[in-house]
Amino acid sequence: WAKSKARARKAVREIAALCGGLPLALRAAAARLASRPHWGLEMLAARLREEPRRLAELTAAAPGFHDRLRSSYEEASPTLRRAFRLRSVTMVGCRPFAASCATGASAPRSWCSWS
């Protein structure tokens, strides 16, 4: 039982990382899992690992996901848009300090709660 629980925790952390910790992506992943409960957390993580399919997986259970993502991007400031583009290229963990360095901007106080 303990091993199963540890595997589940690991899968949840991986799913969160693959979603970039973004609330919208996490909601879409949860909806995808809810629509396919027989998959389990490890199966969802495996499917999200396939980078070319990731957006399709997230959109499958949340049809408006792509549109909401585009809308959020279009409404963002130029600095946040640049950070988003850099994040999509690097696909590595990004702390507020690293994001501020990459964009050339100072990190807003609100980012401090993300670390």
N, C-alpha and C positions, 0 to 999 in steps of 0.2 A: 504494500500500500504506500509506503514512504517513497519508494522508487517511482511509482506512478505519479505521485504528487509532485516530486522533483522534476519529472519529465514535463508535466503540465506547466509548472512554473517557468521552466526553460522555454517552452514553446510560446507561452504568453509574452515573455520578454523578447523573444525573437520576432513575434508578430508586431509588437509595439515598435521595435527597431526598424523593421521592414516598412512600417507605416510612417516612419520618421517622427513618431510621437505625436503626429498631427491628429487632433480630435476628429476632424472630418474623416480622415482615412481610417482611424480606429473604429468609428461608428460604422463605416462601410464594411470593414472586416468583420465586425460583430454581426452585422446583418447577413453577410455571406455565410458565416458559420451557422447562424440561426436557420438559414434556408437549407443548409446541408448538415444537420446535426450528426449524421452518421460519419462525417469526415473526422471530427475531433480536431483538437488544437494542432497536433503534429502534422496532420494532412493539410490544414490551412496554411501553416507555416511553410511547408514544402511547396505548395502551389504559389505562395507569394515570393518565394525565393527565386522563381523563374522571372527575372526582371522584365523581359519583353511582354510577359502576360500579366504583370502586376496590376496595371491600370484596368485591364479587362476583368480581372478577378474582383477588384473592388467595385467596379461599375455594375457587375452582373446582379448583385443583390441590392444595389442602391443606384437605380438608373439615372438619377439626377446628379450623381457624384461628379462626373466630368464637368458638367455645366457649373456646378457650385464651385469647383476648384478653379475654373477659368474666371468666373465672376470675382472670386476672392483675389485672384492674381491681378486682374484688371483694376480693382479698387485699391490695391496696395500702393504704397509710396515707391518711388524709384529705387530707394535703398533696399526695401524689403523684396522688391522684384528681383534685384540683383542677387540678394542673399538666396532667394528661392532657386534661381538659375544655378548659382554656384553649388548649392546643396544637391541639386539633381545631377550635377556632373561628378561631384566628388563621392557621394554616397557613403560618407563616413560620419561618425558621430561628430556633432558640432555643438560645442558649448557656446554660451553667449560671448565670451571673450574672443573665441576663434571666429565667430560670425562677424563681430565688430571689426576684427583685423582684416578679414577677407573683403569686407565691403568698404573699409576705410571710414566707417562711422563709429561714433562712440555708442556703447551699449546702453539702451534706455534702462532705467531702474526696473521697469516691469520685467525685463529679461532675466533679472537676478533670481526670480522665483522659478525659472526653468531649469537651473542647474542642479 
